Each structure stands twice: as C-alpha cells, then as structure tokens.
Amino acid sequence: MSELENPLPPRTKGKKKMKKPPKKRSPIRMAILGLFLALLLAGGITAGYYYLKLEEVVGDISVGLNVEVPKEELASQKPISILLLGIDAREGLGLLNTDVIMVLALNPDRKTATIVSIPRDTYVDPTGWRPHKANYFYAAAYNDNKDTVFQEVKTIFGEMLSIPIDYASVVDFKTFEDMVDALGGLEIDVDKDMCYRDRADGTYINLKAGLQQLDGKEALDFVRYRQSNCGTAGSSDFERNQRQQQVISKVVEKVKSPTIILRGGGVLDAIADNVRTDIPETQIKSLIMTYAGISNDKINYIPLEGSWRSPYIYLDEEGLNAAISRLQEELDPSPPAQADEAATADQSDGGSVDW
C-alpha cells in the first residue's frame, strides 16, 4: 500500500481547535476487517506449503519492525491485544477516517478470541485530546506525527477500554477487493436489487437479486449497500449485518477448501499490498501458527451499542463494562484450570493467603 497522503491541516493536541474532517460519503462496515480476521484465524493458507511465502509477506506488512520478540512475549506464550482499523484510502478522496474500529484479544492457553467493535460515531474523550468521534483519532494522530500514530491510537482506545493494547493494524477498501479476487470470487445469494451512484467518489453499485458469483468489487458493493438513488429499496443496518456475516462465512469456506492451495499465494500478496501493522515479523508468525484453525465457537464478537444524540453515539455503560470485563478476562494469562484450582484452594483454607 502506498504511503498515505495527509488530508488534514496542522494541529496541536488538546490546544488548537480541530478542523472537522471531510464527511465520508460511503461508509465501510466491518467486512473489510472481518475478511482479514477470517483469513488470519481460519488458517487455511498458513500450512507449511506457504511458509516461504509467509516469510516474504510479513516483511512487507510489518512497518520497519524487524526485531526479535522475546520468547515469553510471543503470541504462543501470552495473551495479546490488537487494535484493528479499517479506512477508506481510495486515491483522490483524501480520507483517513477509521470507519471500522475493533479491538481483538487473543488467549493462547484457551485458544479463544474476543473482538469488540466500536461504532465509528462513538463519543470519545481521551487524555490529551479534545472530545471527538471515535473515527477521528487515527487521521488526527497521523497528521500530528505519522511515525507515532500507532502508539497514539493504541493509547487512546486502550484508555477507553481499560486494557493495554499491544499492536495496531490498518487495512483499507483495496484489501477487501484484492482478497476476494485472489480467492476467485465468492458465491453470494444477493437478497435484493441494489443500485446506488455517487459521482463525487466514483461509487456505482448495481447488483441484481439472486445467487451469483461476485468478484471483489461486487462483494464490496454488496456489503456496503445502504441507500438507493436509482429506484431500488434501501437497506437497514440489520440487513447489512446479515450480508457481512454471509460474506465472512463464504470467505472462511474458501480459505479452508482445497482450492486455497492454488490461490493462497495471491491472497497473501493482497494482504502484503494493503495491510500495515506495527506487529513485528516474528510476532506475526507466532500469531498465525498459534491461532491457525481456531474454531468459530471460540471467537466471541461483541458489538458495542448506545444511544444516538447528534452528532455522537453515547455507549451504554452496562454493555461497555461487560465488554471491558470480557477483554480483561481474555488477556488474563492464567489458564481456566489454574484459576479454578486457585479458587478451590482459597475456599479449602478459609480464604487465607500465604505471603
């Protein structure tokens, strides 16, 4: 992925009034990051057959962090957390807003994962910054200092969720399209006719209802479709969520199928071209080898919800606290068996502690 252009004016954190970024015309949903996660967690492309290709790819996506991670810090040895950001970085639009924001926590002993999704319009008031929508901060931090942007956004969302965030990864529209094309397209049952044109950013969605093979661009149109201006019915958030789940399901099927042997290299190329992360190369390899093939019932997806009071979404406190507790539990290094044994021991001796 080419170096991102800086679309925002200079600013000083917490001191100068922030200029509102350009309004996004066609929002990304979770499908871009969902696809990346599906490929990472499904594990079909990470067998020994692709190890040499993997060596090449991790060097491309890890931004200058070719460092050796201590064994005790590897994903195979301890829980880690990753901030996942999806951006619309199409040429000519000058956008860096993160319309998909997720925090992923992984536990190697339990082989479990928790993914918390943060609505892009969420009200966030982080230390050292003026309050703003959640999707603002990556662009603003990039404008401040592109060399420290990952650390800044990890701090912001780590503070929000009361956990340390170890790493960050950024993917864009092109990732989704290229990966689907590399997989040979997806057989999707399009639920309705879809038509939408936006000449300002070049968007043109034109799909007919029915079971069909979609290429990368068409699959992106399928999950993005929200409103129509050319005679078809629009979509609710519920319908779009269903489409995203359908696409992710189809991706997982493809990744786990024998055809991936012929297409896995192209999928890895798509990742290399369009994903940027501060995860060191050795840690990426440990992540993939540790969580390859994790079952869907071991992945807990938590979408945060709240109430809309223009221009923000204010998160439901009870739901937020439950998500924080789940993330903290996922990042607890103690295996469940050890935790149970410790609890039993405490009960047997009256709860005393031997210092």
Stockholm file with secondary structure:
# STOCKHOLM 1.0

chainA/1-355         MSELENPLPPRTKGKKKMKKPPKKRSPIRMAILGLFLALLLAGGITAGYYYLKLEEVVGDISVGLNVEVPKEELASQKPISILLLGIDAREGLGLLNTDVIMVLALNPDRKTATIVSIPRDTYVDPTGWRPHKANYFYAAAYNDNKDTVFQEVKTIFGEMLSIPIDYASVVDFKTFEDMVDALGGLEIDVDKDMCYRDRADGTYINLKAGLQQLDGKEALDFVRYRQSNCGTAGSSDFERNQRQQQVISKVVEKVKSPTIILRGGGVLDAIADNVRTDIPETQIKSLIMTYAGISNDKINYIPLEGSWRSPYIYLDEEGLNAAISRLQEELDPSPPAQADEAATADQSDGGSVDW
#=GR chainA/1-355 SS CCCCCCCSCCCCTTTSCCCCCCCCSSCCCTHHHHHHHHHHHHCTTCSGGGHHHHHHHHHHHBCSCCCCCCGGGSTTTSCEEEEEEEECCCTTTCCCCEEEEEEEEEETTTTEEEEEECCTTBEECCTTSCCEEGGGHHHHHHHHCTTSHHHHHHHHHHHHHTSCCCEEEEEEHHHHHHHHHHTTCEEEEECSCEEEEETTTTEEEEECSEEEEECHHHHHHHHHCCCCSSSSCCCCHHHHHHHHHHHHHHHHHHHHSTTHHHHHHHHHHHHHHHEEECCCHHHHHHHHHHHTTCCGGGEEEEECCEEEETTEEEECHHHHHHHHHHHHHHTCCSCHHHHHHHHHHHHHTTTCCCC
#=GC SS_cons         CCCCCCCSCCCCTTTSCCCCCCCCSSCCCTHHHHHHHHHHHHCTTCSGGGHHHHHHHHHHHBCSCCCCCCGGGSTTTSCEEEEEEEECCCTTTCCCCEEEEEEEEEETTTTEEEEEECCTTBEECCTTSCCEEGGGHHHHHHHHCTTSHHHHHHHHHHHHHTSCCCEEEEEEHHHHHHHHHHTTCEEEEECSCEEEEETTTTEEEEECSEEEEECHHHHHHHHHCCCCSSSSCCCCHHHHHHHHHHHHHHHHHHHHSTTHHHHHHHHHHHHHHHEEECCCHHHHHHHHHHHTTCCGGGEEEEECCEEEETTEEEECHHHHHHHHHHHHHHTCCSCHHHHHHHHHHHHHTTTCCCC
//
